Amino acid sequence: MNDRFLKACRREPVDCTPVWFMRQAGRYMAEYRSLRAKHSMLSLCKTPELAAQVTLQPIERFPLDAAIIFADILLPLEAMGLHLEFAEGEGPVIHNPVRSRADVDGLKAIDGTELEYVAEAVRQARKALNGRVPLIGFAGAPFTLASYAIEGGGSRNYVLTKSLMYREPDVWHQLMDMLARVVTGYLRRQIRAGAQAIQLFDSWVGCLSAGDYAEYVKPHVQLIFAGLEREGVPLIHFGTGTTAILRQMREAGGDVIGVDWRSHLDEAWAVIGHDRAVQGNLDPVALYAPLHEIERRVEDILRRAGGRNGHVFNLGHGILPTTPVEHVEAAINIIHKLSMR
Amino acid sequence: MNDRFLKACRREPVDCTPVWFMRQAGRYMAEYRSLRAKHSMLSLCKTPELAAQVTLQPIERFPLDAAIIFADILLPLEAMGLHLEFAEGEGPVIHNPVRSRADVDGLKAIDGTELEYVAEAVRQARKALNGRVPLIGFAGAPFTLASYAIEGGGSRNYVLTKSLMYREPDVWHQLMDMLARVVTGYLRRQIRAGAQAIQLFDSWVGCLSAGDYAEYVKPHVQLIFAGLEREGVPLIHFGTGTTAILRQMREAGGDVIGVDWRSHLDEAWAVIGHDRAVQGNLDPVALYAPLHEIERRVEDILRRAGGRNGHVFNLGHGILPTTPVEHVEAAINIIHKLSMR
């Protein structure tokens, strides 16, 4: 098996820097679009054969060093009773958002059996991968899930989310605690089904101040990492816009801390501490650049990683839908070539 | 005159911390909404009597320590030939965005006379203020203006902006240089019309990596600050999501560096250097919190400012339209009360 990715997560020496990309299975690939034309987002996620098939699409095509199970971070919210819809071109919409204590009380405290289809997709993807590359499981982190649950979709300023936090902190903590427990159980099931690493996506946590992160988010994330520690797989802790809270994210947990493109990787790694691995940090939009520009940017990131053990190459966030597919392939090859030990 | 604000910009001792809020004249005020119901955004901006009237609305109502001229950062783009529309509830739209060298070549290199109505609004607002508080002039910074010009409005991922930057760097620099020159002339006219301080809004520059900022933005911002240095008024340099580039922003210029809410103010100030003043950094959404929570947050920011000369209190970004107006007033009073020397 190509175990570069797992080795890098554990800060062990590797022959070259492993690379995978968030949303590597997605709309930028014709294979994905043609499957998506026939199935809704939710049925892709809920049909293990299809989810496994999508998971493998980028692995069949590119020399990536890890696969990530195809799913959506909002699936646990749906299982908890929120009416989730992926509206055409608008992103996810939740028709009965959480706004009050009664709404939080009304959420189902699921134990994970409701998400068994994801565990089954993990099993099938592992089988189909047949040891080629490791398989990553994932979940959304409590803050990011709460923001969707409260706003009823994506948000620009997170007014409703932060207002609940500031006005009814006990309701906020009740919701976050519930989400943390659900996410822990959900991730544990993915690991037991065969996920060989886990990434926690706190994609939107960078909208918070460092003080709010410490008070309203960190303890709940800590609960998740503490609950997964003994499962024995590498844990990746990811967010964007997190330059001001990287150290706190490390304290909250994770063997690997995700770094978005805003910070220089060497500066971010110094803040996080070299006793953790890091993942990142090419701007997803850099994949639209000419190849010589991609190469220059990859070179800069690798130079800043400094040949130190514990660097997983990735974008700072997911691949964008209009990304040129040949540039994705070229970037992977450039990363391998330039990082060869 | 209440000169706390100017003193703080110059890092001189003050009796208490001066405060003003970005978008302090705006939709959260009934006075503004009723005027806006009768006039379009563009006619408010282009009628000096009305712009001056709006400028004074928050000053009549709250004990703020500075006024800021009512205008829109996109006015120079309109004067340069872009067809600007403020679509209801959608933010600004530019119908002929800039996408190529030919589009850049087609922009009018305005000398500022086209924006004389803003200078006239400054004169009238100064007169109406009658020395009560200083008047701030402002402009959008080249990157933020270029992003609107290229995307044709607001953006989530700045794909078109960054693509132009990466694919046609010479066209990019030509556009940025043109914008920097226009902005410098425009701000100089505002100063000569009576603006007693200037804020450069690079609101969206935080979407860039530190490396891209250095290469594609910083030299152009430097040109503006160098061009205004001898005008003798304090210069404020503002952006959001800028934790990773605060030091570079200071190097690009400004007597006062804006800090958004993500960083702790003391940590941000240490990075910027104590030989510059800072402005910030309450989360705009904190104004939705109960007053005791607002007080706790103000207290924390003042404690982190540490009684050091050179702190202008502000939000980390503009007041949001649904902000409770009584909370704005209460926050101003809390800031003054808690910072009394």
Contacts between the chains, C-beta under 8 A, distances in Angstrom:
chain1	res1	chain2	res2	distance
A	157	B	284	7.3
A	157	B	285	6.3
A	157	B	320	6.0
A	158	B	285	6.7
A	159	B	285	5.5
A	159	B	288	6.4
A	159	B	320	6.4
A	159	B	322	6.9
A	162	B	283	7.2
A	162	B	285	4.2
A	162	B	286	7.7
A	162	B	288	7.0
A	163	B	285	7.0
A	163	B	288	4.6
A	163	B	289	7.5
A	166	B	285	7.7
A	166	B	286	6.9
A	166	B	288	6.7
A	166	B	289	3.6
A	166	B	290	7.1
A	166	B	293	5.1
A	167	B	288	7.6
A	167	B	289	6.5
A	167	B	290	6.1
A	167	B	293	7.9
A	206	B	241	7.8
A	206	B	262	7.0
A	208	B	262	7.4
A	209	B	261	4.5
A	209	B	262	5.9
A	209	B	263	7.9
A	209	B	264	7.9
A	209	B	283	5.6
A	210	B	262	6.7
A	210	B	263	6.4
A	210	B	264	5.2
A	210	B	267	7.9
A	211	B	264	6.9
A	211	B	297	7.7
A	211	B	300	6.4
A	212	B	283	7.5
A	241	B	206	7.7
A	241	B	241	5.9
A	241	B	262	7.2
A	243	B	243	3.9
A	243	B	244	4.5
A	243	B	262	7.4
A	243	B	263	8.0
A	244	B	243	4.6
A	244	B	262	4.3
A	244	B	263	4.4
A	244	B	264	7.5
A	244	B	267	7.7
A	245	B	262	7.7
A	261	B	209	4.6
A	262	B	206	7.0
A	262	B	208	7.4
A	262	B	209	5.9
A	262	B	210	6.8
A	262	B	241	7.2
A	262	B	243	7.4
A	262	B	244	4.3
A	262	B	245	7.7
A	263	B	209	8.0
A	263	B	210	6.4
A	263	B	243	8.0
A	263	B	244	4.4
A	264	B	209	7.9
A	264	B	210	5.3
A	264	B	211	6.9
A	264	B	244	7.5
A	267	B	210	7.9
A	267	B	244	7.7
A	283	B	162	7.2
A	283	B	209	5.6
A	283	B	212	7.5
A	284	B	157	7.3
A	285	B	157	6.3
A	285	B	158	6.7
A	285	B	159	5.5
A	285	B	162	4.2
A	285	B	163	7.0
A	285	B	166	7.8
A	286	B	162	7.7
A	286	B	166	6.9
A	288	B	159	6.4
A	288	B	162	7.0
A	288	B	163	4.7
A	288	B	166	6.7
A	288	B	167	7.6
A	289	B	163	7.5
A	289	B	166	3.6
A	289	B	167	6.6
A	290	B	166	7.0
A	290	B	167	6.1
A	293	B	166	5.1
A	293	B	167	7.9
A	297	B	211	7.7
A	300	B	211	6.4
A	320	B	157	6.0
A	320	B	159	6.4
A	322	B	159	6.9
